[in-house]
Amino acid sequence: ADTTTEQLSVVFVRFLLDADVSPGLLSRLLQPYAKRDLVPDRMWSHRAGDTIHVEIAMEAMPAEVVHLVEGNLLQVVGVRSVSRVARSCLRQVA
């Protein structure tokens, strides 16, 4: 294969989650990233009563793992909903 024409497709992705308040929730939400050797660029959370709102964003996530991470987030105990905001981005490789 011609490696000059092969480019890894990356996208900007934000996951917005609502979940039950739980002491281990935030670390469980990072596991789908960690097991793929990814580190989110931003993580934000806010508690409102018995609900915690969480945003996890990556500026350049490999497109082929977006649906896998989303599926893993939906399986985390206590997660009520997951919304995804994504857009393609141009990444220059040195």
C-alpha positions, 0 to 999 in steps of 0.5 A: 500500500502507498503510505503517502496516500494513507491518512488516518482520519481523525475527528473532533469529538465531544461526548455529553453524558448524563449519569447517576451520581456515583463515586467511581463514575468519572474514572469509569468514563475514562476507561474506554479512552485509556484502553485505547491509549487515548487521553481526552483533551478536556473533561468537565463535570457538574453535579445537579442533585442526583444527576452528574453532567459530564463532557469529554472532548478530544480534538483529534480522535481516530475516526474508527474508534469513535463508535467504539468509545461511544458504545463503551460509554453507554455501557457504564453503569449509571449512565443515562444518556450519551450525545455525540458532537463530532466534526472532521478536522485537518491534522498535519503529520510531521 
